[in-house]
Amino acid sequence: MSARVLVAGIGNVFFGDDGFGVEVARRLDRATLPENVDVRDYGIRSVHLAYDLVDNAYDSLILIDAAPLGDQPGTLAVLDLTKGFPSSDVAQVDAHSMTPQTVLTGLQAIGGRVDRALVVACQPASFDQGMRLSPAVLAAIDAAVDLVRDTATAEASREGMSSHA
């Protein structure tokens, strides 16, 4: 059986480039993805995302997020968090924060897990207040859509790794 994949756009659209993940998720064309891939915009709702992961027994999670990569704004990368899950200390969970660590910590705190966790990340230029992506991040959106689609398709073709029920 093929792996079930959740692609989750995360970030706060009111803080400039933090809206990157939400914009990429919005632009993904569902018709170009395998049927075992779901795409959702979670914005800053990390707890909601964690419960959806538990309730729907996904094998893989692909987060789309603006993240410091130490490179030029607009640079894209795929980061594998599978081997680096954070501690499940419930005190670290903040329902109003949305970072990959928050999502994975929240997931573990409620007894859930995914076999694979990836982040399609983009180096931001600014997290200043405002509902506009910087020119460098905006210019990276089309390439990010292609990268997410290719990553999700590869993940969906993997054999389902867990016996989630």
C-alpha positions as CSV (number, residue, x, y, z in Angstrom):
1,M,0.0,0.0,0.0
2,S,1.3,3.5,-0.9
3,A,2.1,6.0,1.9
4,R,-0.5,8.5,2.9
5,V,1.0,12.0,2.7
6,L,-0.1,15.3,4.3
7,V,1.3,18.5,2.8
8,A,0.8,21.3,5.3
9,G,1.3,25.0,4.5
10,I,2.2,26.7,7.7
11,G,3.0,30.3,8.8
12,N,1.5,33.6,9.7
13,V,0.3,35.6,6.6
14,F,0.4,38.8,8.7
15,F,4.2,38.6,9.1
16,G,5.7,39.0,5.6
17,D,7.7,36.0,4.4
18,D,6.2,33.8,7.2
19,G,3.2,33.5,4.8
20,F,5.4,31.5,2.3
21,G,4.0,28.0,3.3
22,V,0.4,29.2,3.1
23,E,0.9,30.7,-0.3
24,V,2.6,27.6,-1.7
25,A,-0.2,25.4,-0.4
26,R,-2.8,27.7,-1.9
27,R,-1.1,27.5,-5.4
28,L,-0.6,23.7,-5.5
29,D,-2.8,22.2,-8.2
30,R,-4.5,19.2,-6.6
31,A,-4.9,17.5,-10.0
32,T,-1.1,17.2,-10.3
33,L,-0.8,15.2,-7.1
34,P,-1.4,11.5,-6.4
35,E,-4.7,10.7,-4.7
36,N,-3.0,9.6,-1.5
37,V,-1.7,13.2,-1.0
38,D,-3.7,15.7,0.9
39,V,-2.9,19.4,0.9
40,R,-4.0,21.8,3.5
41,D,-3.3,25.4,4.7
42,Y,-2.9,25.3,8.5
43,G,-1.6,28.8,9.0
44,I,-0.7,29.0,12.7
45,R,-3.0,26.2,13.9
46,S,-0.3,23.7,15.1
47,V,-2.6,21.9,17.5
48,H,-5.2,21.4,14.7
49,L,-2.5,20.0,12.4
50,A,-1.3,17.6,15.2
51,Y,-4.8,16.2,15.7
52,D,-5.3,15.8,11.9
53,L,-2.1,13.8,11.8
54,V,-3.4,11.5,14.5
55,D,-7.0,11.2,13.3
56,N,-6.0,10.5,9.6
57,A,-3.0,8.2,10.1
58,Y,-0.7,9.8,7.7
59,D,2.7,8.1,7.0
60,S,4.5,11.2,5.9
61,L,4.2,14.9,6.6
62,I,5.6,17.6,4.4
63,L,5.6,21.0,6.0
64,I,6.0,24.1,3.8
65,D,7.6,26.9,5.8
66,A,9.8,30.0,5.8
67,A,12.9,29.0,7.8
68,P,16.4,30.4,8.3
69,L,18.7,28.4,6.1
70,G,21.7,30.7,6.3
71,D,21.5,31.5,2.6
72,Q,20.2,34.2,0.3
73,P,16.4,35.0,0.6
74,G,14.4,32.8,-1.7
75,T,16.7,29.8,-1.4
76,L,14.8,26.6,-1.2
77,A,15.7,23.4,0.6
78,V,14.1,20.1,1.7
79,L,15.0,19.2,5.3
80,D,14.5,15.8,6.7
81,L,13.3,15.9,10.3
82,T,12.7,12.2,10.6
83,K,15.7,11.5,12.7
84,G,15.6,14.7,14.7
85,F,12.2,14.7,16.4
86,P,12.1,17.0,19.3
87,S,11.3,16.0,22.9
88,S,7.7,15.4,23.7
89,D,7.7,17.8,26.7
90,V,4.1,19.1,26.7
91,A,5.3,22.4,28.3
92,Q,6.9,23.3,25.0
93,V,3.7,23.2,23.0
94,D,2.3,26.7,22.2
95,A,-1.1,26.6,20.4
96,H,-0.3,30.0,18.8
97,S,3.1,29.1,17.4
98,M,3.7,27.3,14.2
99,T,7.1,25.8,13.6
100,P,8.1,22.3,12.6
101,Q,9.3,21.7,16.2
102,T,5.9,22.9,17.6
103,V,4.0,20.6,15.3
104,L,6.2,17.5,16.1
105,T,6.2,18.2,19.8
106,G,2.5,18.7,19.8
107,L,2.0,15.5,17.8
108,Q,4.2,13.5,20.3
109,A,2.4,15.1,23.3
110,I,-1.0,13.7,22.1
111,G,0.5,10.2,21.4
112,G,0.8,10.5,17.6
113,R,3.6,10.1,15.2
114,V,4.5,10.1,11.5
115,D,7.1,7.8,9.9
116,R,8.6,10.6,7.9
117,A,8.6,14.4,8.4
118,L,10.1,16.8,5.8
119,V,10.1,20.5,5.5
120,V,10.2,22.3,2.2
121,A,11.8,25.5,3.5
122,C,12.5,28.9,2.0
123,Q,15.0,31.4,3.3
124,P,13.0,34.5,4.3
125,A,14.1,38.1,3.8
126,S,11.8,39.5,6.5
127,F,9.2,38.7,9.1
128,D,8.1,42.3,9.4
129,Q,4.4,43.0,9.9
130,G,2.5,43.1,6.6
131,M,0.7,40.7,4.3
132,R,3.3,40.8,1.5
133,L,6.0,38.3,0.6
134,S,9.4,39.9,-0.1
135,P,10.4,40.0,-3.8
136,A,12.9,37.2,-3.3
137,V,10.5,34.9,-1.6
138,L,7.7,35.7,-4.1
139,A,10.1,34.9,-7.0
140,A,10.7,31.5,-5.4
141,I,7.0,30.4,-5.2
142,D,6.7,28.7,-8.6
143,A,9.9,26.7,-7.9
144,A,8.6,25.9,-4.4
145,V,5.3,24.6,-5.9
146,D,7.3,22.3,-8.2
147,L,9.6,21.1,-5.4
148,V,6.6,20.4,-3.1
149,R,4.8,18.5,-5.9
150,D,7.9,16.4,-6.7
151,T,8.6,15.7,-3.0
152,A,5.0,14.7,-2.3
153,T,4.9,12.5,-5.3
154,A,8.0,10.7,-4.2
155,E,6.7,10.3,-0.7
156,A,3.4,9.0,-2.0
157,S,5.1,6.3,-4.0
158,R,6.8,4.9,-0.9
159,E,5.3,1.9,0.7
160,G,3.1,2.8,3.7
161,M,5.5,2.3,6.6
162,S,3.3,2.0,9.6
163,S,0.3,0.1,10.7
164,H,-1.6,3.3,11.7
165,A,-5.2,2.3,12.4
